[in-house]
Amino acid sequence: MSAISRTVRIGSSHGLHARPAKLFTQAAKSAGSPVTISKGSGQPVNAASILSVIALGVEYGDYVTLSTEGAGAEATLDTLSELLTTDHDEA
């Protein structure tokens, strides 16, 4: 089975800092298959690792690419994409 990818724009007004990164990595951990995230042309990192995700330095409006494979891959990308496009910094 081949991997599928999706590119999404970050919606949190302060980027992928601790709180939204924690929500994202927890969802990636529970996905059931490995998920990677990359910014621009950078190397993909494990989406379930909060340190790796924060180290990407993702800011509001940046585009990131998610990749996964296996059963439920589309649903996994739907869930993770929604977390990334939502503004978790709204008052």
PDB file with one MODEL, atoms N, CA, C and O in Angstrom:
MODEL        1
ATOM      1  N   MET A   1       0.853  -1.181   0.000  1.00  0.00           N
ATOM      2  CA  MET A   1       0.000   0.000   0.000  1.00  0.00           C
ATOM      3  C   MET A   1       0.897   1.241   0.000  1.00  0.00           C
ATOM      4  O   MET A   1       1.882   1.301   0.735  1.00  0.00           O
ATOM      5  N   SER A   2       0.557   2.204  -0.807  1.00  0.00           N
ATOM      6  CA  SER A   2       1.415   3.383  -0.896  1.00  0.00           C
ATOM      7  C   SER A   2       0.932   4.495   0.039  1.00  0.00           C
ATOM      8  O   SER A   2      -0.240   4.559   0.411  1.00  0.00           O
ATOM      9  N   ALA A   3       1.847   5.340   0.394  1.00  0.00           N
ATOM     10  CA  ALA A   3       1.538   6.442   1.302  1.00  0.00           C
ATOM     11  C   ALA A   3       0.710   7.497   0.584  1.00  0.00           C
ATOM     12  O   ALA A   3       0.837   7.694  -0.625  1.00  0.00           O
ATOM     13  N   ILE A   4      -0.141   8.168   1.351  1.00  0.00           N
ATOM     14  CA  ILE A   4      -0.869   9.310   0.814  1.00  0.00           C
ATOM     15  C   ILE A   4      -0.446  10.548   1.586  1.00  0.00           C
ATOM     16  O   ILE A   4      -0.089  10.473   2.762  1.00  0.00           O
ATOM     17  N   SER A   5      -0.492  11.671   0.916  1.00  0.00           N
ATOM     18  CA  SER A   5      -0.043  12.933   1.526  1.00  0.00           C
ATOM     19  C   SER A   5      -1.110  13.996   1.361  1.00  0.00           C
ATOM     20  O   SER A   5      -1.959  13.921   0.473  1.00  0.00           O
ATOM     21  N   ARG A   6      -1.049  14.974   2.222  1.00  0.00           N
ATOM     22  CA  ARG A   6      -1.932  16.126   2.121  1.00  0.00           C
ATOM     23  C   ARG A   6      -1.181  17.347   2.637  1.00  0.00           C
ATOM     24  O   ARG A   6      -0.508  17.287   3.665  1.00  0.00           O
ATOM     25  N   THR A   7      -1.305  18.452   1.913  1.00  0.00           N
ATOM     26  CA  THR A   7      -0.683  19.711   2.329  1.00  0.00           C
ATOM     27  C   THR A   7      -1.766  20.625   2.890  1.00  0.00           C
ATOM     28  O   THR A   7      -2.812  20.823   2.272  1.00  0.00           O
ATOM     29  N   VAL A   8      -1.498  21.176   4.072  1.00  0.00           N
ATOM     30  CA  VAL A   8      -2.472  22.047   4.732  1.00  0.00           C
ATOM     31  C   VAL A   8      -1.787  23.315   5.226  1.00  0.00           C
ATOM     32  O   VAL A   8      -0.574  23.347   5.430  1.00  0.00           O
ATOM     33  N   ARG A   9      -2.589  24.358   5.413  1.00  0.00           N
ATOM     34  CA  ARG A   9      -2.101  25.650   5.903  1.00  0.00           C
ATOM     35  C   ARG A   9      -2.414  25.763   7.395  1.00  0.00           C
ATOM     36  O   ARG A   9      -3.528  25.468   7.827  1.00  0.00           O
ATOM     37  N   ILE A  10      -1.435  26.188   8.166  1.00  0.00           N
ATOM     38  CA  ILE A  10      -1.579  26.281   9.618  1.00  0.00           C
ATOM     39  C   ILE A  10      -2.531  27.417   9.983  1.00  0.00           C
ATOM     40  O   ILE A  10      -2.375  28.546   9.520  1.00  0.00           O
ATOM     41  N   GLY A  11      -3.517  27.101  10.817  1.00  0.00           N
ATOM     42  CA  GLY A  11      -4.535  28.075  11.185  1.00  0.00           C
ATOM     43  C   GLY A  11      -4.330  28.752  12.530  1.00  0.00           C
ATOM     44  O   GLY A  11      -4.884  29.827  12.760  1.00  0.00           O
ATOM     45  N   SER A  12      -3.546  28.154  13.432  1.00  0.00           N
ATOM     46  CA  SER A  12      -3.339  28.769  14.748  1.00  0.00           C
ATOM     47  C   SER A  12      -2.539  30.056  14.596  1.00  0.00           C
ATOM     48  O   SER A  12      -1.469  30.066  13.987  1.00  0.00           O
ATOM     49  N   SER A  13      -3.070  31.141  15.158  1.00  0.00           N
ATOM     50  CA  SER A  13      -2.458  32.454  14.943  1.00  0.00           C
ATOM     51  C   SER A  13      -1.048  32.564  15.514  1.00  0.00           C
ATOM     52  O   SER A  13      -0.305  33.474  15.147  1.00  0.00           O
ATOM     53  N   HIS A  14      -0.671  31.653  16.403  1.00  0.00           N
ATOM     54  CA  HIS A  14       0.695  31.665  16.942  1.00  0.00           C
ATOM     55  C   HIS A  14       1.489  30.455  16.458  1.00  0.00           C
ATOM     56  O   HIS A  14       2.529  30.125  17.027  1.00  0.00           O
ATOM     57  N   GLY A  15       1.002  29.797  15.415  1.00  0.00           N
ATOM     58  CA  GLY A  15       1.726  28.663  14.844  1.00  0.00           C
ATOM     59  C   GLY A  15       1.540  27.391  15.649  1.00  0.00           C
ATOM     60  O   GLY A  15       0.630  27.274  16.469  1.00  0.00           O
ATOM     61  N   LEU A  16       2.419  26.453  15.395  1.00  0.00           N
ATOM     62  CA  LEU A  16       2.326  25.131  16.025  1.00  0.00           C
ATOM     63  C   LEU A  16       3.202  25.121  17.277  1.00  0.00           C
ATOM     64  O   LEU A  16       4.230  24.445  17.326  1.00  0.00           O
ATOM     65  N   HIS A  17       2.776  25.884  18.290  1.00  0.00           N
ATOM     66  CA  HIS A  17       3.498  25.935  19.563  1.00  0.00           C
ATOM     67  C   HIS A  17       2.960  24.850  20.492  1.00  0.00           C
ATOM     68  O   HIS A  17       2.222  23.973  20.043  1.00  0.00           O
ATOM     69  N   ALA A  18       3.307  24.890  21.749  1.00  0.00           N
ATOM     70  CA  ALA A  18       3.065  23.782  22.676  1.00  0.00           C
ATOM     71  C   ALA A  18       1.638  23.228  22.684  1.00  0.00           C
ATOM     72  O   ALA A  18       1.458  22.021  22.522  1.00  0.00           O
ATOM     73  N   ARG A  19       0.622  24.071  22.866  1.00  0.00           N
ATOM     74  CA  ARG A  19      -0.734  23.528  23.008  1.00  0.00           C
ATOM     75  C   ARG A  19      -1.252  22.885  21.720  1.00  0.00           C
ATOM     76  O   ARG A  19      -1.667  21.726  21.754  1.00  0.00           O
ATOM     77  N   PRO A  20      -1.245  23.598  20.578  1.00  0.00           N
ATOM     78  CA  PRO A  20      -1.714  22.918  19.365  1.00  0.00           C
ATOM     79  C   PRO A  20      -0.813  21.759  18.946  1.00  0.00           C
ATOM     80  O   PRO A  20      -1.293  20.780  18.375  1.00  0.00           O
ATOM     81  N   ALA A  21       0.478  21.860  19.221  1.00  0.00           N
ATOM     82  CA  ALA A  21       1.388  20.754  18.885  1.00  0.00           C
ATOM     83  C   ALA A  21       1.058  19.524  19.722  1.00  0.00           C
ATOM     84  O   ALA A  21       1.119  18.397  19.230  1.00  0.00           O
ATOM     85  N   LYS A  22       0.707  19.741  20.985  1.00  0.00           N
ATOM     86  CA  LYS A  22       0.342  18.619  21.859  1.00  0.00           C
ATOM     87  C   LYS A  22      -0.918  17.936  21.344  1.00  0.00           C
ATOM     88  O   LYS A  22      -0.966  16.708  21.266  1.00  0.00           O
ATOM     89  N   LEU A  23      -1.941  18.717  20.990  1.00  0.00           N
ATOM     90  CA  LEU A  23      -3.180  18.144  20.448  1.00  0.00           C
ATOM     91  C   LEU A  23      -2.886  17.348  19.176  1.00  0.00           C
ATOM     92  O   LEU A  23      -3.392  16.242  18.989  1.00  0.00           O
ATOM     93  N   PHE A  24      -2.059  17.930  18.308  1.00  0.00           N
ATOM     94  CA  PHE A  24      -1.716  17.294  17.036  1.00  0.00           C
ATOM     95  C   PHE A  24      -0.946  15.993  17.249  1.00  0.00           C
ATOM     96  O   PHE A  24      -1.277  14.972  16.647  1.00  0.00           O
ATOM     97  N   THR A  25       0.083  16.026  18.106  1.00  0.00           N
ATOM     98  CA  THR A  25       0.914  14.829  18.293  1.00  0.00           C
ATOM     99  C   THR A  25       0.128  13.716  18.983  1.00  0.00           C
ATOM    100  O   THR A  25       0.335  12.540  18.684  1.00  0.00           O
ATOM    101  N   GLN A  26      -0.771  14.072  19.901  1.00  0.00           N
ATOM    102  CA  GLN A  26      -1.605  13.045  20.544  1.00  0.00           C
ATOM    103  C   GLN A  26      -2.488  12.358  19.507  1.00  0.00           C
ATOM    104  O   GLN A  26      -2.638  11.137  19.532  1.00  0.00           O
ATOM    105  N   ALA A  27      -3.071  13.135  18.598  1.00  0.00           N
ATOM    106  CA  ALA A  27      -3.915  12.560  17.547  1.00  0.00           C
ATOM    107  C   ALA A  27      -3.073  11.696  16.610  1.00  0.00           C
ATOM    108  O   ALA A  27      -3.518  10.634  16.175  1.00  0.00           O
ATOM    109  N   ALA A  28      -1.855  12.150  16.299  1.00  0.00           N
ATOM    110  CA  ALA A  28      -0.972  11.375  15.419  1.00  0.00           C
ATOM    111  C   ALA A  28      -0.587  10.048  16.079  1.00  0.00           C
ATOM    112  O   ALA A  28      -0.510   9.019  15.408  1.00  0.00           O
ATOM    113  N   LYS A  29      -0.344  10.074  17.399  1.00  0.00           N
ATOM    114  CA  LYS A  29       0.011   8.851  18.132  1.00  0.00           C
ATOM    115  C   LYS A  29      -1.112   7.830  18.070  1.00  0.00           C
ATOM    116  O   LYS A  29      -0.861   6.631  17.945  1.00  0.00           O
ATOM    117  N   SER A  30      -2.355   8.305  18.156  1.00  0.00           N
ATOM    118  CA  SER A  30      -3.490   7.385  18.194  1.00  0.00           C
ATOM    119  C   SER A  30      -3.971   6.984  16.799  1.00  0.00           C
ATOM    120  O   SER A  30      -4.977   6.285  16.674  1.00  0.00           O
ATOM    121  N   ALA A  31      -3.272   7.415  15.755  1.00  0.00           N
ATOM    122  CA  ALA A  31      -3.706   7.159  14.376  1.00  0.00           C
ATOM    123  C   ALA A  31      -3.657   5.686  13.976  1.00  0.00           C
ATOM    124  O   ALA A  31      -4.406   5.260  13.097  1.00  0.00           O
ATOM    125  N   GLY A  32      -2.797   4.916  14.602  1.00  0.00           N
ATOM    126  CA  GLY A  32      -2.715   3.502  14.257  1.00  0.00           C
ATOM    127  C   GLY A  32      -1.668   3.189  13.197  1.00  0.00           C
ATOM    128  O   GLY A  32      -1.275   2.032  13.043  1.00  0.00           O
ATOM    129  N   SER A  33      -1.214   4.193  12.467  1.00  0.00           N
ATOM    130  CA  SER A  33      -0.106   4.019  11.525  1.00  0.00           C
ATOM    131  C   SER A  33       0.821   5.213  11.665  1.00  0.00           C
ATOM    132  O   SER A  33       0.397   6.282  12.103  1.00  0.00           O
ATOM    133  N   PRO A  34       2.087   5.039  11.294  1.00  0.00           N
ATOM    134  CA  PRO A  34       3.025   6.160  11.398  1.00  0.00           C
ATOM    135  C   PRO A  34       2.598   7.328  10.505  1.00  0.00           C
ATOM    136  O   PRO A  34       2.168   7.140   9.367  1.00  0.00           O
ATOM    137  N   VAL A  35       2.729   8.526  11.047  1.00  0.00           N
ATOM    138  CA  VAL A  35       2.408   9.746  10.311  1.00  0.00           C
ATOM    139  C   VAL A  35       3.648  10.633  10.338  1.00  0.00           C
ATOM    140  O   VAL A  35       4.309  10.754  11.370  1.00  0.00           O
ATOM    141  N   THR A  36       3.961  11.254   9.199  1.00  0.00           N
ATOM    142  CA  THR A  36       5.065  12.221   9.174  1.00  0.00           C
ATOM    143  C   THR A  36       4.508  13.589   8.815  1.00  0.00           C
ATOM    144  O   THR A  36       3.445  13.709   8.205  1.00  0.00           O
ATOM    145  N   ILE A  37       5.259  14.625   9.212  1.00  0.00           N
ATOM    146  CA  ILE A  37       4.924  16.003   8.888  1.00  0.00           C
ATOM    147  C   ILE A  37       6.205  16.684   8.423  1.00  0.00           C
ATOM    148  O   ILE A  37       7.273  16.477   8.998  1.00  0.00           O
ATOM    149  N   SER A  38       6.090  17.490   7.386  1.00  0.00           N
ATOM    150  CA  SER A  38       7.255  18.241   6.915  1.00  0.00           C
ATOM    151  C   SER A  38       6.824  19.653   6.567  1.00  0.00           C
ATOM    152  O   SER A  38       5.671  19.903   6.217  1.00  0.00           O
ATOM    153  N   LYS A  39       7.774  20.569   6.670  1.00  0.00           N
ATOM    154  CA  LYS A  39       7.539  21.981   6.339  1.00  0.00           C
ATOM    155  C   LYS A  39       8.400  22.317   5.129  1.00  0.00           C
ATOM    156  O   LYS A  39       9.610  22.092   5.131  1.00  0.00           O
ATOM    157  N   GLY A  40       7.764  22.858   4.098  1.00  0.00           N
ATOM    158  CA  GLY A  40       8.505  23.213   2.894  1.00  0.00           C
ATOM    159  C   GLY A  40       9.203  22.001   2.314  1.00  0.00           C
ATOM    160  O   GLY A  40       8.614  20.925   2.208  1.00  0.00           O
ATOM    161  N   SER A  41      10.459  22.178   1.938  1.00  0.00           N
ATOM    162  CA  SER A  41      11.203  21.064   1.350  1.00  0.00           C
ATOM    163  C   SER A  41      12.033  20.334   2.403  1.00  0.00           C
ATOM    164  O   SER A  41      12.924  19.555   2.066  1.00  0.00           O
ATOM    165  N   GLY A  42      11.735  20.590   3.683  1.00  0.00           N
ATOM    166  CA  GLY A  42      12.485  19.965   4.764  1.00  0.00           C
ATOM    167  C   GLY A  42      12.195  18.483   4.897  1.00  0.00           C
ATOM    168  O   GLY A  42      11.240  17.963   4.319  1.00  0.00           O
ATOM    169  N   GLN A  43      13.037  17.816   5.669  1.00  0.00           N
ATOM    170  CA  GLN A  43      12.882  16.391   5.913  1.00  0.00           C
ATOM    171  C   GLN A  43      11.615  16.130   6.725  1.00  0.00           C
ATOM    172  O   GLN A  43      11.320  16.878   7.657  1.00  0.00           O
ATOM    173  N   PRO A  44      10.862  15.084   6.389  1.00  0.00           N
ATOM    174  CA  PRO A  44       9.697  14.720   7.202  1.00  0.00           C
ATOM    175  C   PRO A  44      10.143  14.225   8.580  1.00  0.00           C
ATOM    176  O   PRO A  44      11.171  13.561   8.713  1.00  0.00           O
ATOM    177  N   VAL A  45       9.357  14.558   9.591  1.00  0.00           N
ATOM    178  CA  VAL A  45       9.635  14.096  10.953  1.00  0.00           C
ATOM    179  C   VAL A  45       8.420  13.331  11.472  1.00  0.00           C
ATOM    180  O   VAL A  45       7.322  13.442  10.927  1.00  0.00           O
ATOM    181  N   ASN A  46       8.631  12.567  12.518  1.00  0.00           N
ATOM    182  CA  ASN A  46       7.568  11.794  13.151  1.00  0.00           C
ATOM    183  C   ASN A  46       6.533  12.751  13.738  1.00  0.00           C
ATOM    184  O   ASN A  46       6.850  13.553  14.617  1.00  0.00           O
ATOM    185  N   ALA A  47       5.295  12.664  13.250  1.00  0.00           N
ATOM    186  CA  ALA A  47       4.234  13.571  13.703  1.00  0.00           C
ATOM    187  C   ALA A  47       3.791  13.280  15.132  1.00  0.00           C
ATOM    188  O   ALA A  47       3.102  14.099  15.741  1.00  0.00           O
ATOM    189  N   ALA A  48       4.173  12.130  15.676  1.00  0.00           N
ATOM    190  CA  ALA A  48       3.805  11.785  17.045  1.00  0.00           C
ATOM    191  C   ALA A  48       4.831  12.278  18.062  1.00  0.00           C
ATOM    192  O   ALA A  48       4.651  12.083  19.264  1.00  0.00           O
ATOM    193  N   SER A  49       5.897  12.911  17.596  1.00  0.00           N
ATOM    194  CA  SER A  49       6.943  13.410  18.487  1.00  0.00           C
ATOM    195  C   SER A  49       6.800  14.919  18.665  1.00  0.00           C
ATOM    196  O   SER A  49       7.043  15.689  17.736  1.00  0.00           O
ATOM    197  N   ILE A  50       6.405  15.330  19.864  1.00  0.00           N
ATOM    198  CA  ILE A  50       6.174  16.765  20.097  1.00  0.00           C
ATOM    199  C   ILE A  50       7.456  17.568  19.906  1.00  0.00           C
ATOM    200  O   ILE A  50       7.407  18.689  19.398  1.00  0.00           O
ATOM    201  N   LEU A  51       8.598  17.019  20.300  1.00  0.00           N
ATOM    202  CA  LEU A  51       9.855  17.756  20.131  1.00  0.00           C
ATOM    203  C   LEU A  51      10.185  17.955  18.659  1.00  0.00           C
ATOM    204  O   LEU A  51      10.632  19.028  18.255  1.00  0.00           O
ATOM    205  N   SER A  52       9.960  16.907  17.851  1.00  0.00           N
ATOM    206  CA  SER A  52      10.216  17.014  16.415  1.00  0.00           C
ATOM    207  C   SER A  52       9.281  18.020  15.753  1.00  0.00           C
ATOM    208  O   SER A  52       9.701  18.803  14.902  1.00  0.00           O
ATOM    209  N   VAL A  53       8.016  17.992  16.150  1.00  0.00           N
ATOM    210  CA  VAL A  53       7.017  18.892  15.560  1.00  0.00           C
ATOM    211  C   VAL A  53       7.325  20.344  15.918  1.00  0.00           C
ATOM    212  O   VAL A  53       7.286  21.216  15.050  1.00  0.00           O
ATOM    213  N   ILE A  54       7.632  20.613  17.189  1.00  0.00           N
ATOM    214  CA  ILE A  54       7.950  21.986  17.608  1.00  0.00           C
ATOM    215  C   ILE A  54       9.234  22.465  16.933  1.00  0.00           C
ATOM    216  O   ILE A  54       9.354  23.637  16.577  1.00  0.00           O
ATOM    217  N   ALA A  55      10.195  21.550  16.758  1.00  0.00           N
ATOM    218  CA  ALA A  55      11.480  21.911  16.136  1.00  0.00           C
ATOM    219  C   ALA A  55      11.318  22.359  14.681  1.00  0.00           C
ATOM    220  O   ALA A  55      12.206  23.019  14.140  1.00  0.00           O
ATOM    221  N   LEU A  56      10.202  22.014  14.043  1.00  0.00           N
ATOM    222  CA  LEU A  56       9.967  22.463  12.664  1.00  0.00           C
ATOM    223  C   LEU A  56       9.794  23.982  12.591  1.00  0.00           C
ATOM    224  O   LEU A  56      10.008  24.581  11.536  1.00  0.00           O
ATOM    225  N   GLY A  57       9.410  24.605  13.705  1.00  0.00           N
ATOM    226  CA  GLY A  57       9.228  26.059  13.722  1.00  0.00           C
ATOM    227  C   GLY A  57       8.085  26.530  12.837  1.00  0.00           C
ATOM    228  O   GLY A  57       8.214  27.528  12.129  1.00  0.00           O
ATOM    229  N   VAL A  58       6.970  25.817  12.875  1.00  0.00           N
ATOM    230  CA  VAL A  58       5.831  26.126  12.011  1.00  0.00           C
ATOM    231  C   VAL A  58       5.085  27.350  12.539  1.00  0.00           C
ATOM    232  O   VAL A  58       4.688  27.394  13.704  1.00  0.00           O
ATOM    233  N   GLU A  59       4.901  28.343  11.667  1.00  0.00           N
ATOM    234  CA  GLU A  59       4.216  29.591  12.013  1.00  0.00           C
ATOM    235  C   GLU A  59       2.841  29.647  11.359  1.00  0.00           C
ATOM    236  O   GLU A  59       2.528  28.850  10.474  1.00  0.00           O
ATOM    237  N   TYR A  60       2.027  30.596  11.806  1.00  0.00           N
ATOM    238  CA  TYR A  60       0.711  30.814  11.199  1.00  0.00           C
ATOM    239  C   TYR A  60       0.858  31.044   9.696  1.00  0.00           C
ATOM    240  O   TYR A  60       1.706  31.823   9.260  1.00  0.00           O
ATOM    241  N   GLY A  61       0.037  30.370   8.918  1.00  0.00           N
ATOM    242  CA  GLY A  61       0.053  30.549   7.472  1.00  0.00           C
ATOM    243  C   GLY A  61       1.042  29.670   6.730  1.00  0.00           C
ATOM    244  O   GLY A  61       0.997  29.584   5.503  1.00  0.00           O
ATOM    245  N   ASP A  62       1.946  29.010   7.467  1.00  0.00           N
ATOM    246  CA  ASP A  62       2.886  28.092   6.812  1.00  0.00           C
ATOM    247  C   ASP A  62       2.123  26.881   6.274  1.00  0.00           C
ATOM    248  O   ASP A  62       1.055  26.525   6.772  1.00  0.00           O
ATOM    249  N   TYR A  63       2.692  26.269   5.260  1.00  0.00           N
ATOM    250  CA  TYR A  63       2.134  25.038   4.715  1.00  0.00           C
ATOM    251  C   TYR A  63       2.983  23.865   5.178  1.00  0.00           C
ATOM    252  O   TYR A  63       4.212  23.918   5.150  1.00  0.00           O
ATOM    253  N   VAL A  64       2.304  22.800   5.605  1.00  0.00           N
ATOM    254  CA  VAL A  64       2.987  21.576   6.002  1.00  0.00           C
ATOM    255  C   VAL A  64       2.375  20.414   5.224  1.00  0.00           C
ATOM    256  O   VAL A  64       1.220  20.470   4.803  1.00  0.00           O
ATOM    257  N   THR A  65       3.159  19.375   5.045  1.00  0.00           N
ATOM    258  CA  THR A  65       2.674  18.185   4.344  1.00  0.00           C
ATOM    259  C   THR A  65       2.652  17.012   5.312  1.00  0.00           C
ATOM    260  O   THR A  65       3.647  16.700   5.966  1.00  0.00           O
ATOM    261  N   LEU A  66       1.492  16.370   5.387  1.00  0.00           N
ATOM    262  CA  LEU A  66       1.296  15.182   6.212  1.00  0.00           C
ATOM    263  C   LEU A  66       1.317  13.961   5.313  1.00  0.00           C
ATOM    264  O   LEU A  66       0.807  14.008   4.194  1.00  0.00           O
ATOM    265  N   SER A  67       1.898  12.871   5.782  1.00  0.00           N
ATOM    266  CA  SER A  67       1.896  11.614   5.027  1.00  0.00           C
ATOM    267  C   SER A  67       1.631  10.454   5.965  1.00  0.00           C
ATOM    268  O   SER A  67       2.121  10.423   7.094  1.00  0.00           O
ATOM    269  N   THR A  68       0.853   9.506   5.486  1.00  0.00           N
ATOM    270  CA  THR A  68       0.601   8.263   6.221  1.00  0.00           C
ATOM    271  C   THR A  68       0.166   7.207   5.223  1.00  0.00           C
ATOM    272  O   THR A  68      -0.016   7.489   4.038  1.00  0.00           O
ATOM    273  N   GLU A  69       0.001   5.987   5.713  1.00  0.00           N
ATOM    274  CA  GLU A  69      -0.479   4.908   4.857  1.00  0.00           C
ATOM    275  C   GLU A  69      -1.258   3.925   5.700  1.00  0.00           C
ATOM    276  O   GLU A  69      -1.310   4.028   6.925  1.00  0.00           O
ATOM    277  N   GLY A  70      -1.860   2.973   5.021  1.00  0.00           N
ATOM    278  CA  GLY A  70      -2.592   1.934   5.727  1.00  0.00           C
ATOM    279  C   GLY A  70      -4.082   2.195   5.764  1.00  0.00           C
ATOM    280  O   GLY A  70      -4.578   3.185   5.226  1.00  0.00           O
ATOM    281  N   ALA A  71      -4.788   1.270   6.419  1.00  0.00           N
ATOM    282  CA  ALA A  71      -6.238   1.385   6.543  1.00  0.00           C
ATOM    283  C   ALA A  71      -6.580   2.653   7.322  1.00  0.00           C
ATOM    284  O   ALA A  71      -5.969   2.944   8.350  1.00  0.00           O
ATOM    285  N   GLY A  72      -7.544   3.387   6.833  1.00  0.00           N
ATOM    286  CA  GLY A  72      -7.966   4.595   7.517  1.00  0.00           C
ATOM    287  C   GLY A  72      -7.067   5.794   7.289  1.00  0.00           C
ATOM    288  O   GLY A  72      -7.173   6.790   8.006  1.00  0.00           O
ATOM    289  N   ALA A  73      -6.180   5.718   6.299  1.00  0.00           N
ATOM    290  CA  ALA A  73      -5.233   6.813   6.058  1.00  0.00           C
ATOM    291  C   ALA A  73      -5.958   8.127   5.748  1.00  0.00           C
ATOM    292  O   ALA A  73      -5.576   9.178   6.262  1.00  0.00           O
ATOM    293  N   GLU A  74      -6.996   8.075   4.915  1.00  0.00           N
ATOM    294  CA  GLU A  74      -7.741   9.292   4.570  1.00  0.00           C
ATOM    295  C   GLU A  74      -8.373   9.906   5.811  1.00  0.00           C
ATOM    296  O   GLU A  74      -8.304  11.119   6.012  1.00  0.00           O
ATOM    297  N   ALA A  75      -8.995   9.064   6.651  1.00  0.00           N
ATOM    298  CA  ALA A  75      -9.635   9.554   7.875  1.00  0.00           C
ATOM    299  C   ALA A  75      -8.605  10.159   8.819  1.00  0.00           C
ATOM    300  O   ALA A  75      -8.864  11.178   9.460  1.00  0.00           O
ATOM    301  N   THR A  76      -7.439   9.529   8.903  1.00  0.00           N
ATOM    302  CA  THR A  76      -6.360  10.065   9.735  1.00  0.00           C
ATOM    303  C   THR A  76      -5.958  11.449   9.246  1.00  0.00           C
ATOM    304  O   THR A  76      -5.821  12.374  10.046  1.00  0.00           O
ATOM    305  N   LEU A  77      -5.768  11.598   7.939  1.00  0.00           N
ATOM    306  CA  LEU A  77      -5.378  12.898   7.391  1.00  0.00           C
ATOM    307  C   LEU A  77      -6.486  13.927   7.565  1.00  0.00           C
ATOM    308  O   LEU A  77      -6.201  15.107   7.772  1.00  0.00           O
ATOM    309  N   ASP A  78      -7.749  13.500   7.484  1.00  0.00           N
ATOM    310  CA  ASP A  78      -8.871  14.420   7.728  1.00  0.00           C
ATOM    311  C   ASP A  78      -8.796  14.977   9.145  1.00  0.00           C
ATOM    312  O   ASP A  78      -8.891  16.186   9.352  1.00  0.00           O
ATOM    313  N   THR A  79      -8.626  14.084  10.119  1.00  0.00           N
ATOM    314  CA  THR A  79      -8.573  14.486  11.528  1.00  0.00           C
ATOM    315  C   THR A  79      -7.390  15.410  11.802  1.00  0.00           C
ATOM    316  O   THR A  79      -7.546  16.459  12.428  1.00  0.00           O
ATOM    317  N   LEU A  80      -6.205  15.016  11.330  1.00  0.00           N
ATOM    318  CA  LEU A  80      -5.005  15.814  11.594  1.00  0.00           C
ATOM    319  C   LEU A  80      -5.057  17.149  10.856  1.00  0.00           C
ATOM    320  O   LEU A  80      -4.610  18.166  11.388  1.00  0.00           O
ATOM    321  N   SER A  81      -5.592  17.159   9.645  1.00  0.00           N
ATOM    322  CA  SER A  81      -5.706  18.407   8.880  1.00  0.00           C
ATOM    323  C   SER A  81      -6.616  19.399   9.601  1.00  0.00           C
ATOM    324  O   SER A  81      -6.329  20.594   9.665  1.00  0.00           O
ATOM    325  N   GLU A  82      -7.722  18.876  10.143  1.00  0.00           N
ATOM    326  CA  GLU A  82      -8.643  19.748  10.862  1.00  0.00           C
ATOM    327  C   GLU A  82      -7.969  20.376  12.079  1.00  0.00           C
ATOM    328  O   GLU A  82      -8.173  21.556  12.364  1.00  0.00           O
ATOM    329  N   LEU A  83      -7.168  19.591  12.796  1.00  0.00           N
ATOM    330  CA  LEU A  83      -6.443  20.126  13.961  1.00  0.00           C
ATOM    331  C   LEU A  83      -5.477  21.237  13.539  1.00  0.00           C
ATOM    332  O   LEU A  83      -5.338  22.238  14.241  1.00  0.00           O
ATOM    333  N   LEU A  84      -4.817  21.061  12.406  1.00  0.00           N
ATOM    334  CA  LEU A  84      -3.825  22.046  11.953  1.00  0.00           C
ATOM    335  C   LEU A  84      -4.450  23.314  11.384  1.00  0.00           C
ATOM    336  O   LEU A  84      -3.863  24.391  11.490  1.00  0.00           O
ATOM    337  N   THR A  85      -5.630  23.203  10.782  1.00  0.00           N
ATOM    338  CA  THR A  85      -6.242  24.377  10.162  1.00  0.00           C
ATOM    339  C   THR A  85      -7.093  25.170  11.144  1.00  0.00           C
ATOM    340  O   THR A  85      -7.488  26.295  10.838  1.00  0.00           O
ATOM    341  N   THR A  86      -7.384  24.616  12.307  1.00  0.00           N
ATOM    342  CA  THR A  86      -8.166  25.300  13.341  1.00  0.00           C
ATOM    343  C   THR A  86      -7.270  26.270  14.112  1.00  0.00           C
ATOM    344  O   THR A  86      -6.114  25.966  14.405  1.00  0.00           O
ATOM    345  N   ASP A  87      -7.829  27.456  14.437  1.00  0.00           N
ATOM    346  CA  ASP A  87      -7.069  28.410  15.254  1.00  0.00           C
ATOM    347  C   ASP A  87      -7.267  28.075  16.729  1.00  0.00           C
ATOM    348  O   ASP A  87      -8.282  28.439  17.324  1.00  0.00           O
ATOM    349  N   HIS A  88      -6.299  27.386  17.313  1.00  0.00           N
ATOM    350  CA  HIS A  88      -6.373  26.998  18.724  1.00  0.00           C
ATOM    351  C   HIS A  88      -6.019  28.159  19.640  1.00  0.00           C
ATOM    352  O   HIS A  88      -6.062  28.021  20.863  1.00  0.00           O
ATOM    353  N   ASP A  89      -5.670  29.301  19.060  1.00  0.00           N
ATOM    354  CA  ASP A  89      -5.297  30.466  19.865  1.00  0.00           C
ATOM    355  C   ASP A  89      -6.432  31.474  19.968  1.00  0.00           C
ATOM    356  O   ASP A  89      -6.262  32.542  20.555  1.00  0.00           O
ATOM    357  N   GLU A  90      -7.593  31.143  19.401  1.00  0.00           N
ATOM    358  CA  GLU A  90      -8.736  32.046  19.498  1.00  0.00           C
ATOM    359  C   GLU A  90      -9.144  32.195  20.951  1.00  0.00           C
ATOM    360  O   GLU A  90      -9.080  31.245  21.731  1.00  0.00           O
ATOM    361  N   ALA A  91      -9.560  33.391  21.300  1.00  0.00           N
ATOM    362  CA  ALA A  91      -9.961  33.644  22.696  1.00  0.00           C
ATOM    363  C   ALA A  91     -11.254  32.938  23.026  1.00  0.00           C
ATOM    364  O   ALA A  91     -11.742  33.037  24.152  1.00  0.00           O
TER     365      ALA A  91
ENDMDL
END
